[in-house]
Amino acid sequence: MSARERRDRPLRVVMPIVVLALGIAAWQAVVQYKNIPPYVLPAPDLIAQTFATDWELLLRSLLVTVITTVEGFLLAAFGGVFLAILFNQSRFLEYSLYPYAVVLQVTPIVAVAPLLLIYLPQHAAVLVCAWIVAFFPVLANTTLGLRSVDRNLADLFALYGASRWQILRRLKLPSALPYILGGLRIAGGLSLIGAVVAEIAAGSAGAGSGLAYRIAESGYRLNIPRMFAALLLLSLTGIAIFYLLSLINYLALRRWHESALAQES
Amino acid sequence: MPPATATEHPSLVALRGVGKSFPNGVRALAGLDLAVRPGEFVALLGPSGCGKSTALRIIAGLTEPSEGVVEWDNATTVGESKSRLGFVFQEPTLMPWASVFDNVALPLKLKRVRAAARIEQVETALDRVGLGAFGRAYPRELSGGMRMRVSIARALVTEPQILLMDEPFAALDEITRFKLNDDLLQTWDALRTTIIFVTHSVFESVYLANRVLVMAARPGRISTEVAIDASYPRGRSFRTSAEYAALCRRASEALAVAMAVGGQS
């Protein structure tokens, strides 16, 4: 870390908080000064109040969404890495299946979700949505990582007669680790998006209980403060997922990878 | 001293009429003959692009020759010949995610040597290059010279009969290079292993080897051989001796002739 960065570190923490405080104060002032009714735009204090009264309901919904997201994320992580390894070991499989992985990725999930809800039970449909959106970055990054092996190291492994399995386990997977973790960081946010999209799509059917469903439901009931409260919780969840995955990334790479070193030395 | 010049010794490895053409039409080697006797220190000296690295890779079995044969003594198969090779690349070529100890242990792990025996062999190899205390460090925490020592320790850990070195010190500063030259000579003396050392430095080749094979380019082949009769151990006094200067002049002249024959590069 350079001297300037070190000097600026407090600023990096303080400034966003200052901006947040100013924003909230301005919001509160505008709502009060203009007498905006809460069903148009609720003031921050009302949203805080909604948190206080509805917290049980909101937390239960949050739990549902978080569980779906985590399940979708894990499926995407293992599925993406597994498929990439499969493609890496067999060109035949890669040529056969990769185009369809791309198709899954480029088709907007909002358009797919209602279809899935027709054919699958709701929980399964939401999970599949989260998986579809999240697995591609893992697949693409892992594929790239497995190919980014130092040529000399590959020669070295060949020299000592390493088996396919040894090459995969001791050379290709460790080389790919920074790429895999990068893919996972993207996948974490995307699986939340996938879960929310599917919940919203399912929401009109009225069977859901996740946070996104709460947002849709509150919208119909013109309970705008609760919409904001649920939205805020979704944002916080996304932020938490991102930082958790960043932390894992840092812990896994700090001893050896350039990307993690910049922060310490 | 190793019986370097004893002609009645059968060669450990010999290339006979070896040629190598690449798919893009470049003839890297043609009619390359060379024989290395057990315990010899042979330097392959030539301008960049003369195919000396390719020759080394063919000996290592990393590249197949397009014509000619590689003969090992007592008719060892390729698989066996590989197991008694050590290879040091131009770069240290360490696994950045593994500690120094694990890097050096790699050849043994790939050969499924049991853990107890492995630890002892790795420690011996690390002590030999003067890095006994650095087993737990990671490659990035070491200087360039130390990384190269780790690379040498890794090549030595299987106690190979023959050590192939591809311009291992080319990227190091002169002070470090001199130090590593001396250490390499010591190791060679202690282990009595055979070394083929590729370099483009006249001074390095004369200092180290008891035979310098000068290569001509396009296509690569042996142009002349300069016998270095100076006795070992060679140290600082040898580096500044008139004998060394005279030998360097002879090697330089041989290199100039080879380059004139092989065309400018």
Interface residues (C-beta under 8 A of the other chain):
Chain A: D150 N152 L153 D155 L156 F157 A158 L159 Y160 G161 A162 Q166 R170 L171 P174 L177 R255 W256 H257 L261
Chain B: R57 A60 G61 L62 G79 K82 S83 L85 F87 F89 Q90 E91 T93 M95 P96 W97 A98 L106 P107 K109 L110 K111 Y138 P139 R140 T158
